Amino acid sequence: MMHCGKKYICAVVACILIFASTLICYWKNLQLPNTITRKIFPQTTTARPAGHLCRGKKAQNAITPLKDNRTFIISPYFDDRERKVTRVIGIVHHEDVKQLYCWFCCQPSGKIYVSNADIDVHSDRFGFPYGATDIVCLEPENCDPTHVSIHPSAHGNIDQLPSFEIKNRQPEPFSVDFTVCISAMFGNYNNVLQFIQSMEMYKILGAQKVVIYKNNCSHLMEKVLKFYIDEGTAEVIPWPINSHLKVSSTWQFMQDGKDIGYYGQITALNDCVYRNMKRSRFVLLNDADEIILPLKHPNWKTMMSSLQEQNPGTGVFLFENHIFPETFSTPMFNISSWNTVPGVNILQHVHREPDRKHVINPRKIIVDPRKVIQTSVHSVLRAYGRSVYVPMDVALVYHCRKPLQGDLPRESLIRDTSLWIYNSSLIRNVNKVLSQTLL
C-alpha cells in the first residue's frame, strides 16, 4: 500500500511541475512580444505581430551584401511554375554559407513568417569560390508577401534587415516581344561605335528592350547610354560587384584565383531572365559585340515563329558563335564621319574564321524566359522542355572581336557579307544616334 501511495504522490507532483512550467513559458511569451512562435507550415515558422518586417529598410542597390559578407542578394522573384516559392537571385560562397532563412511579411495581415531556404549554387562556377545562387523559399499558405528579408538565422532583430521587393508577383501582358540581356559592361568600356551598331541592329531585328548590367564605362559611353535610356530602349542596371568581391575578367578560377568569374556575368544573366519573365516573350543572352543574325528570315520574329512551329514545346534555342576578326577589314563602308568615334565598324569586318577541328563552337541563346530555371552563358542549365541547336544556315552569331585563330592568313577566312543586307538601315540609324550624342 505504501509503495502504491508513493507512486501516486510522484505522479501528482510531476503533473504540478508540468503545469507550472507551461504557465511560466506562457507568461514569458506575453512579456516578450518579439519572440518567434512556431506554426505548422512546410519548412515554415510563423512569428510576431503585424508591421515589423514592413518597417525594415528597403534595399536600394542592385547588389546588397548580408552581414556575413559571404552572401549577396540581387533580387527576389515570385515563381509559381511548380509551387508558390520566392526565388532569390544571389551570390554566395559555395562552402561557407550553410543556412539561410526568408523572412516574409504577409499581406494583408502583416504577420511575419520565417521559411527555411534551399541554397542552390549553380553548377557552372568554374572553380571560383563564389557563384550564382538560387535561394529558394516555400511561401506560407494564405500569404501574399510583397517583401522578403534574408537572414542566416530564424531569430533576431528583423527591423534592421534590408527588405527586398518580390518581383513578378502580379501577372501582366507582354510589353515587348524581344529583350536583349548584356552582361557585364566593365573595363572602362569604350567601344562606342560597335555598341551603337549592335544596338541599332538589335532594334532592326526586333528588340524593344536592351538590359545592360554596367560595372563601368567611359564618359563618352555614358552619353550613349543616356540616349538609349531616354529613348526607352535601354535599361541600365548598376553592377558594382568589384565593390564587394575580387572579380576576374576571365571565366576560369585557375587563371587568376579571384572570388568570382567574369564580373559575375552568370548571376546577371539569371537576374535578367527573371526580371523579364513576365514582360518579354523572348530573351536573348549575348554580349554587346555579338548579334544573332538571321540568314533565312528578315527579323527575329519571323525566325522564332518558324523555329517554334518546327520545334513545339521548345523554350531554348542555341545559335553557333562565329568570329569575324577585327584584324581583317574591307575598304567598303569606310564612312568618314565615323572615323572619329572610338570603336570597331562592324560593316568593314565580313571575313569569319573557319571552324576549328575538334573544338565545339560556343553558342548564344534565345529563350522563352518562362521555361528557364537556371542559365549559364552558353547553355541553359535547367529548364522546362527541350533545347534545340539552330542550324547555321538559319542563323549564326556574328561576333566581331579579336581573332581566336590569329595565325590564319586572309585567304583562309570565309567571306560572309550577310550583315550587309541591313547596311542602308544600319547606316541611317547610326548616323541619327551619332548626330544626337557625339557629333
N, C-alpha and C positions, 0 to 999 in steps of 0.2 A: 504493500500500500504506500509506504513512504517513497519507494522508488518511482512509482507512477506519479505521485504528487510532485516530485522534483521535476519530472519531465513536463508536467502541466505548467508549473511556475516558469520554467525556462522558455516555453513557447509563448506565454503571455508577455514576458519581458522582451523577447525578440520582436513581437508584434508592436509593442510600445516604441521600441527603438526605431523600427522602420517608419512608423507613423510620424515620429518626431523628426526624423531625417527628411521626410517628404515635406513637412511644414517648413523646415529651415530652408531647403532648396527653393521652395515657392516664394518665401519671404525675400530671399536674396535676389531672385529674378525681378521681384517688384521694385527692389531698391536700385537695380542696375538695368535700366531700360535699353541700354545698348548691347546687352548680352544676346548672342545669337541663339535662337531656339530652333530645334530641328522639326521638319515635317517630311512626310513620306513622299518624295519625288524621286524618279530615277536619276541618280548622280546629283541630287539637288538638296540643298538645305534652305530653309526659309529664315528670315531674320526680321528686323526691327520695324518700328512704326514708319508711317509714310514720310517721304520727303528727304531722308538723309542723303541717299545717293544722288538724288536730283540736285542737291546743293553742291555736289562735287564740282571741282574746277573743270570746265570744258576744255578738252585738248584742242590746241590751235595749230600744231605743227604737223607736217607730213610724216615725220619720224619722231616718236615720243619714247624716250628711254624709261623703263621702270627703275626703281631704286636699286635693284640688284646690278644694274649696268651689264646684265647678261641677256636681257630681254628688251626688244624694241618693237613697239606697236606701230603699225601703219594705219590700218582701218578695219573696223568690223563690218561684216555684211550678213544680212539675213539670207538663209539658204534653206528652202523647204522642199528641195527636189527629192529627198528621201524621208526626212522628218524635220521638224522645226528645230533648227540649230542656228546659233550665231557663229559664223566662221570669221575669225580674226586673222587677217594677213599680218605677219610679223617676221622678225628675225630673232633667232635665239642661238645661244651657244649649245651645240648638239649634245655635250656631255654635262655641262654644269646646271642646266635648267631641268629639274626633275618634276616639279609640280607647280601648276598654276590654277587659279580659280577665276571664273567670271562672276562678277557682282552685278546682277540685273536690277534695274529699277522698273518695276512693273507698272503699267498704266491700265485703267485709271486709278487703281487702288493706292499706288505709291508704295506698296510693300516691296521689300528687298529680298531677293533670293540669291543664294550663292551656289554656283554649279561647278562641279569638278571638270577641269578642262582636259581634253585629249590633245597632247602636244605631238604634232605630226611634222617632223622635219623632212623636207623634200629630199628625194634620193639624189638628185643632181647637185651635190655640194662640192664636188671636185676636190675633196681633201681639205677645204677650208674649215676652220672650227665653227664659224657662224654660217647659217644657211637660211634660205627662205623656209618659212614655217606656217602651217595652219594651226591655230589654236582654236579648237572646236568645242563648243559647249552646247549641250542639250538645253533648250529653253523650257522653263517650267510651264505646267498646264495653266490655262486661264490667265496668261500673262502676255501682254504685248509691249515688251520693253522698247523704249526709244533710245536708251543709252546703256552702256555697259562699262564697267571698270575691270581691269585685270590686276590680280594681286597674287603673290606667292603663298598666301595664307587664306584660310576660310574665316579668320578672325582679324580684328584690328580696327584702326580708326579710318573708316572709309571716307569720311568727309574730306580727307586730304588727298585722296586718289584722283588722278586725272580721269575724266569721264568722256567716253567716245560715243558719238552718234552712230547708231546701227543703220547703215545704208541699205538700199534695196528693200526697204520694209513694205513699201506700197507698190502694187502693180501699176505700170504706166505703159502707154502706147509707145512704139518705137519712134524716136525723134529723128534718127538717121539710119541709113542703110549700111554705111561703112565707116568704121573708125580705125585709124592707124595709131598704133602704140609704139612710141620711140623711147628707148631707154639704153643707156642713160647718157645725157649730154654732159661731157666733162672735158678736162684738159684745156680750159680756156678756148673752147671750140670756136673756130673762126672760118670754117669752110662755107662762107656765106653764099656764094653763087650756087654751089651744088645743093645747098639746103633749100634755097628758093626754087631751084629747078625741080627738086624732089617734091616739095610742097605743091607746086603747080601741076606736076604730073599726077600726084595723088588726087587732086581736085578734078582734073580732066578725066581720070579713070573712074571717079565716082565717090571719093571720100568727102564727107561733110564735116568730119571732125578729126583732128590730129592731136593726140595727147603726148606731151613731151615731159619726161622726168629730167629736170635740169639741175645738174650739180653746179656747173659754172660755164660761162662762155664769154666771148669778147664783148666790148661795148657796142661794136657795130652789129654783132649778132643780137644783142638786146633790142636794138631798134627794129630789127626784122621781126623778132618775136612779138614785140608790141603791136606791129602792124597786123600780124595774123590773129592776135588776141582781139584787137579792136574789130577786125573783120568778122570775128566769130568762128573762125576755122580752128584756131589753136587753143588748147587748154594746157597751161604750163603748171606742172606740179613741182614745187621746190623739193630738191632731193639732196640735202646736206649730209649725206651719210658719212663723209670723212670727218665730220664734227664729233662722231660717236665711235667710229671704228677705224682701224688701219685698213684702208682699202687698196685693192690691187687693180691695176689696169689690165691684168691678164686674167685668164679663166681657170688657171690651174695652180693649186697651192704650192707645189714643189718649185714653181718658178720664182717666187719671192717670199713665201711664208707669211703673208699678211692675214688679216682676220676674215676677209670676205672677198670674193672674186668679182672683178669687172664692175665695181661700183654698185654692187647689189642689184645687178641687172635682172636676175631671175625674180627677185621679190617685186621689183617694179612692174614686170610683165604680168605677174599674177594679180597684183593690185589693179592693173589696167583692165584685165579681163573682167574682174568682178565689178569694177567701177562702171563698166559699160554693159553689164549683163542685161539690164532691163531697158536700156535705151538705144542699143545698136543691134541691127540684125546680124552683122558680121564684124569681127575684129581682126585686123591684120597685125601680126607681130613681126616687125622688121626694124632695121637701123635706118638712119637718115640718108645713108649713101646707097640704099637699096630700093628698088622699085619692082614689085611683082607685075611683070609686063605680059599682058595677054597677047597671044600670037594668032589666035583664030577668032577672037571676038574684039569688038571696038572698046569695051569697057568691062569693069568687074561685074556689073550687074548681070549682063547677058552671059558672061563666062560662068558665074556662080549658079545662075539659073540652069544652065546646061549641065554643069557638074553635079548639081543636086538631083536633077532628073535622072542622070545616069547612075548615081550612087545614092539611092534613097536611104535615109536614116544615118547618113554620114555627117559628122559635125566637125571633122578636122581634115583640112586639105593642105598637103605639103608640096612645096614648089622648089625645084632644084636651083641652087645658088650657082651663078656663073660669074667669073671675074673678068671685068673689062679693065685691063690695067691702065692706070693714068699715065704711065710712061710712054705709051704709044698713042699718037694723036693724028688726026687728019686736018688739013687746012680748011675743010668745009666748016661753015658756021663760025668763022673767026670774027665775031661781032665786036667792033672796036669799043663800043660803049661798055662792054662787059669786061674789058681787059684791066680796068682799074679796080674791079671788085675782087677781093680775095676769094680764092676757091677754085674748084675744078668746073670746067664747062663740059657737061656730060655729052653734049651733041658732037663733040670732037673725039669721042672715045667709043669706037664701034668695032673694035677688034677684041675678041674674047679668047681666053686661054682654053685649050682643049682639055678634056677630062684627063685626070691623072690615073695611071694604071694602079689598080689595087687600092685606090682611095675613093671612098664614097663621098660624093658632094654633099655638104651640109644643106639643109633645107630651111626655108622660112614658111610661115604658116598663115592661113586664113581659117578662122574658126567661127562656128556658131557658139558664142560665149556661154549659152545656157547648157551646153553639153560638155563643158570643160570643168574639171575639178582642180587639177594642178597642171601647170605648163612649165616647160623648160624653154630654152632659146630655140632649139632646132627640132623639137618634138614636144608632143603633149604627153605628160607622164600618166595622167589618169583622166578618163573621160567616159561619158555615156555614148555608146555607139562606136562606129568604126573610124579609123584614119585611112585616108586614101593618098597615094602618091600620084600627083598630077603629071601626066606625060609632058616631056619638054616641048613637043610640038603644039601643045595647048597654051603653055605659058612658062616663063622662066623668071628667075630673079636676076634683074640687071643690077650688077654690083660693081660700081666704078670705084676702085681703090688701088693701093699699092699692089704690085703683082705678087702672086704666090709662086709662080714659076719664072723667076726673074732672069734665068739664063736663056729663055726662049727667044729666038730671032723673030722678027715681024712675020716672015713667011710661014712660021709655024702656028701663028694665031689664026683664028677663024673670023673673017669679016662678017659682021652681023649688024645690019642697019635697021633692025626692027623699030628702034626708037624714033627714027626719022619720020615715021608715019605721022607722028604728033608734032613735027617741028614747027609748023605755022602757028598753031595754038599755043605751043610752049613759048616760042619767042615773044609773041604778043603779050602773053600773061606775065612773063618775067620782066619785060620792059615796063609794064604797068607798075609792078611792085617796086622795081628799082627807082622809077620816077617819083614814087611817093615815100621812099625811105632813104635811099642813099645818094641818088644823083642830083 
